[in-house]
Amino acid sequence: MAYFVWDEDLDVGVEAMNDQHKHLIDLMEVVYEKNAAGAPREDILAAVDELGNFVIEHFRDEEAMMAEQNFPGLEAHRQLHANLLKDFTSHTEAFRNSDQNVLPEDFMAFLSLWINTHIMAIDTKYSPE
């Protein structure tokens, strides 16, 4: 059974962002599966790096979409994105600099919290009425 799964509760009402969120969740699931299977450390890091690269692209696209809509919460949302990226980088670098072969559970908890708080509670605010 999958750990990270798209759910209709995550629908933000913008198809392009829903598609990106689905891809984001798919990439999180790849990280989880590789980690749970005890894949080689290099494979786990490659999956984390792919996720990180997509996060940067997604944040850029989401912020551009919000700017086009003149979304009043754009600056606050940008700060949330910066904080998420900082936390993601911190988790990633801690693993990269450790001698561990699997990601710690707090990394998966961070990703889960990201889905449940940022996408579900924050991103839905730019949803068209």
Phi and psi in degrees as GROMACS dihedral restraints (atoms count N, CA, C in turn):
[ dihedral_restraints ]
;  ai    aj    ak    al  type     phi  dphi    fc
    3     4     5     6     1   -70.4    20    10
    4     5     6     7     1   147.7    20    10
    6     7     8     9     1   -89.0    20    10
    7     8     9    10     1   -44.7    20    10
    9    10    11    12     1  -109.1    20    10
   10    11    12    13     1   118.1    20    10
   12    13    14    15     1  -136.3    20    10
   13    14    15    16     1   136.6    20    10
   15    16    17    18     1   -65.3    20    10
   16    17    18    19     1   141.6    20    10
   18    19    20    21     1  -139.9    20    10
   19    20    21    22     1   146.1    20    10
   21    22    23    24     1   -58.5    20    10
   22    23    24    25     1   -23.0    20    10
   24    25    26    27     1   -64.3    20    10
   25    26    27    28     1   -16.1    20    10
   27    28    29    30     1   -91.6    20    10
   28    29    30    31     1    -0.9    20    10
   30    31    32    33     1   -64.4    20    10
   31    32    33    34     1   120.4    20    10
   33    34    35    36     1   -99.1    20    10
   34    35    36    37     1     2.6    20    10
   36    37    38    39     1    79.7    20    10
   37    38    39    40     1     8.1    20    10
   39    40    41    42     1  -127.7    20    10
   40    41    42    43     1   110.3    20    10
   42    43    44    45     1   -55.2    20    10
   43    44    45    46     1   -44.1    20    10
   45    46    47    48     1   -62.2    20    10
   46    47    48    49     1   -39.5    20    10
   48    49    50    51     1   -74.0    20    10
   49    50    51    52     1   -36.5    20    10
   51    52    53    54     1   -59.4    20    10
   52    53    54    55     1   -43.6    20    10
   54    55    56    57     1   -61.5    20    10
   55    56    57    58     1   -42.1    20    10
   57    58    59    60     1   -68.3    20    10
   58    59    60    61     1   -39.1    20    10
   60    61    62    63     1   -64.0    20    10
   61    62    63    64     1   -39.1    20    10
   63    64    65    66     1   -60.9    20    10
   64    65    66    67     1   -43.9    20    10
   66    67    68    69     1   -65.5    20    10
   67    68    69    70     1   -41.3    20    10
   69    70    71    72     1   -57.4    20    10
   70    71    72    73     1   -46.3    20    10
   72    73    74    75     1   -65.8    20    10
   73    74    75    76     1   -38.4    20    10
   75    76    77    78     1   -60.9    20    10
   76    77    78    79     1   -42.1    20    10
   78    79    80    81     1   -66.9    20    10
   79    80    81    82     1   -37.8    20    10
   81    82    83    84     1   -61.9    20    10
   82    83    84    85     1   -40.3    20    10
   84    85    86    87     1   -64.9    20    10
   85    86    87    88     1   -38.4    20    10
   87    88    89    90     1   -61.1    20    10
   88    89    90    91     1   -44.5    20    10
   90    91    92    93     1   -59.2    20    10
   91    92    93    94     1   -47.8    20    10
   93    94    95    96     1   -59.3    20    10
   94    95    96    97     1   -48.4    20    10
   96    97    98    99     1   -63.0    20    10
   97    98    99   100     1   -44.2    20    10
   99   100   101   102     1   -62.0    20    10
  100   101   102   103     1   -42.6    20    10
  102   103   104   105     1   -64.7    20    10
  103   104   105   106     1   -47.9    20    10
  105   106   107   108     1   -64.7    20    10
  106   107   108   109     1   -31.5    20    10
  108   109   110   111     1   -82.1    20    10
  109   110   111   112     1    -5.6    20    10
  111   112   113   114     1    70.0    20    10
  112   113   114   115     1    35.1    20    10
  114   115   116   117     1   -59.8    20    10
  115   116   117   118     1   159.8    20    10
  117   118   119   120     1   -55.6    20    10
  118   119   120   121     1   144.3    20    10
  120   121   122   123     1   -50.2    20    10
  121   122   123   124     1   -40.6    20    10
  123   124   125   126     1   -63.2    20    10
  124   125   126   127     1   -36.1    20    10
  126   127   128   129     1   -70.1    20    10
  127   128   129   130     1   -39.4    20    10
  129   130   131   132     1   -64.1    20    10
  130   131   132   133     1   -45.6    20    10
  132   133   134   135     1   -62.7    20    10
  133   134   135   136     1   -38.0    20    10
  135   136   137   138     1   -63.0    20    10
  136   137   138   139     1   -41.3    20    10
  138   139   140   141     1   -66.7    20    10
  139   140   141   142     1   -40.8    20    10
  141   142   143   144     1   -63.9    20    10
  142   143   144   145     1   -42.0    20    10
  144   145   146   147     1   -64.7    20    10
  145   146   147   148     1   -39.7    20    10
  147   148   149   150     1   -63.0    20    10
  148   149   150   151     1   -43.1    20    10
  150   151   152   153     1   -60.3    20    10
  151   152   153   154     1   -47.5    20    10
  153   154   155   156     1   -60.1    20    10
  154   155   156   157     1   -41.8    20    10
  156   157   158   159     1   -63.8    20    10
  157   158   159   160     1   -39.8    20    10
  159   160   161   162     1   -69.8    20    10
  160   161   162   163     1   -35.9    20    10
  162   163   164   165     1   -57.4    20    10
  163   164   165   166     1   -45.3    20    10
  165   166   167   168     1   -60.8    20    10
  166   167   168   169     1   -46.0    20    10
  168   169   170   171     1   -62.3    20    10
  169   170   171   172     1   -45.1    20    10
  171   172   173   174     1   -63.0    20    10
  172   173   174   175     1   -46.4    20    10
  174   175   176   177     1   -60.1    20    10
  175   176   177   178     1   -41.7    20    10
  177   178   179   180     1   -60.5    20    10
  178   179   180   181     1   -47.7    20    10
  180   181   182   183     1   -65.9    20    10
  181   182   183   184     1   -41.4    20    10
  183   184   185   186     1   -65.7    20    10
  184   185   186   187     1   -43.0    20    10
  186   187   188   189     1   -65.4    20    10
  187   188   189   190     1   -37.3    20    10
  189   190   191   192     1   -65.1    20    10
  190   191   192   193     1   -42.0    20    10
  192   193   194   195     1   -62.7    20    10
  193   194   195   196     1   -42.9    20    10
  195   196   197   198     1   -65.0    20    10
  196   197   198   199     1   -37.9    20    10
  198   199   200   201     1   -64.4    20    10
  199   200   201   202     1   -41.9    20    10
  201   202   203   204     1   -61.7    20    10
  202   203   204   205     1   -32.9    20    10
  204   205   206   207     1   -84.4    20    10
  205   206   207   208     1    -1.8    20    10
  207   208   209   210     1    53.5    20    10
  208   209   210   211     1    42.6    20    10
  210   211   212   213     1   -64.0    20    10
  211   212   213   214     1   123.7    20    10
  213   214   215   216     1   -66.5    20    10
  214   215   216   217     1   -20.8    20    10
  216   217   218   219     1   -96.4    20    10
  217   218   219   220     1    18.1    20    10
  219   220   221   222     1   -58.7    20    10
  220   221   222   223     1   -48.1    20    10
  222   223   224   225     1   -64.3    20    10
  223   224   225   226     1   -40.9    20    10
  225   226   227   228     1   -65.0    20    10
  226   227   228   229     1   -38.3    20    10
  228   229   230   231     1   -66.3    20    10
  229   230   231   232     1   -39.9    20    10
  231   232   233   234     1   -58.4    20    10
  232   233   234   235     1   -41.9    20    10
  234   235   236   237     1   -65.4    20    10
  235   236   237   238     1   -40.3    20    10
  237   238   239   240     1   -60.9    20    10
  238   239   240   241     1   -42.6    20    10
  240   241   242   243     1   -61.7    20    10
  241   242   243   244     1   -43.7    20    10
  243   244   245   246     1   -60.6    20    10
  244   245   246   247     1   -41.1    20    10
  246   247   248   249     1   -67.7    20    10
  247   248   249   250     1   -41.3    20    10
  249   250   251   252     1   -62.3    20    10
  250   251   252   253     1   -44.2    20    10
  252   253   254   255     1   -65.0    20    10
  253   254   255   256     1   -39.2    20    10
  255   256   257   258     1   -62.2    20    10
  256   257   258   259     1   -45.8    20    10
  258   259   260   261     1   -65.3    20    10
  259   260   261   262     1   -41.9    20    10
  261   262   263   264     1   -59.9    20    10
  262   263   264   265     1   -46.4    20    10
  264   265   266   267     1   -63.5    20    10
  265   266   267   268     1   -39.9    20    10
  267   268   269   270     1   -62.3    20    10
  268   269   270   271     1   -46.5    20    10
  270   271   272   273     1   -61.0    20    10
  271   272   273   274     1   -44.9    20    10
  273   274   275   276     1   -63.4    20    10
  274   275   276   277     1   -45.8    20    10
  276   277   278   279     1   -68.0    20    10
  277   278   279   280     1   -35.7    20    10
  279   280   281   282     1   -60.7    20    10
  280   281   282   283     1   -42.3    20    10
  282   283   284   285     1   -68.4    20    10
  283   284   285   286     1   -45.3    20    10
  285   286   287   288     1   -59.2    20    10
  286   287   288   289     1   -35.9    20    10
  288   289   290   291     1   -91.2    20    10
  289   290   291   292     1     1.4    20    10
  291   292   293   294     1   -95.1    20    10
  292   293   294   295     1   176.3    20    10
  294   295   296   297     1  -104.4    20    10
  295   296   297   298     1    13.8    20    10
  297   298   299   300     1   -74.1    20    10
  298   299   300   301     1   150.2    20    10
  300   301   302   303     1  -101.8    20    10
  301   302   303   304     1   -10.4    20    10
  303   304   305   306     1  -132.5    20    10
  304   305   306   307     1   152.9    20    10
  306   307   308   309     1   -68.2    20    10
  307   308   309   310     1   143.9    20    10
  309   310   311   312     1   -70.4    20    10
  310   311   312   313     1   156.5    20    10
  312   313   314   315     1   -59.3    20    10
  313   314   315   316     1   -29.6    20    10
  315   316   317   318     1   -66.3    20    10
  316   317   318   319     1   -23.1    20    10
  318   319   320   321     1   -68.6    20    10
  319   320   321   322     1   -45.0    20    10
  321   322   323   324     1   -65.6    20    10
  322   323   324   325     1   -38.2    20    10
  324   325   326   327     1   -63.4    20    10
  325   326   327   328     1   -39.9    20    10
  327   328   329   330     1   -61.0    20    10
  328   329   330   331     1   -45.9    20    10
  330   331   332   333     1   -63.8    20    10
  331   332   333   334     1   -41.2    20    10
  333   334   335   336     1   -63.8    20    10
  334   335   336   337     1   -43.8    20    10
  336   337   338   339     1   -61.6    20    10
  337   338   339   340     1   -38.8    20    10
  339   340   341   342     1   -56.5    20    10
  340   341   342   343     1   -48.5    20    10
  342   343   344   345     1   -64.0    20    10
  343   344   345   346     1   -48.6    20    10
  345   346   347   348     1   -77.3    20    10
  346   347   348   349     1   -23.9    20    10
  348   349   350   351     1  -106.2    20    10
  349   350   351   352     1   -48.2    20    10
  351   352   353   354     1   -73.7    20    10
  352   353   354   355     1   -54.7    20    10
  354   355   356   357     1   -68.5    20    10
  355   356   357   358     1   -52.1    20    10
  357   358   359   360     1   -70.7    20    10
  358   359   360   361     1   -38.7    20    10
  360   361   362   363     1  -100.7    20    10
  361   362   363   364     1   -28.6    20    10
  363   364   365   366     1  -102.8    20    10
  364   365   366   367     1   -51.8    20    10
  366   367   368   369     1   -63.0    20    10
  367   368   369   370     1   -28.8    20    10
  369   370   371   372     1   -65.0    20    10
  370   371   372   373     1   -14.1    20    10
  372   373   374   375     1   -69.0    20    10
  373   374   375   376     1   -23.7    20    10
  375   376   377   378     1   -91.4    20    10
  376   377   378   379     1     4.1    20    10
  378   379   380   381     1   -62.7    20    10
  379   380   381   382     1   132.7    20    10
  381   382   383   384     1   -64.5    20    10
  382   383   384   385     1   145.8    20    10
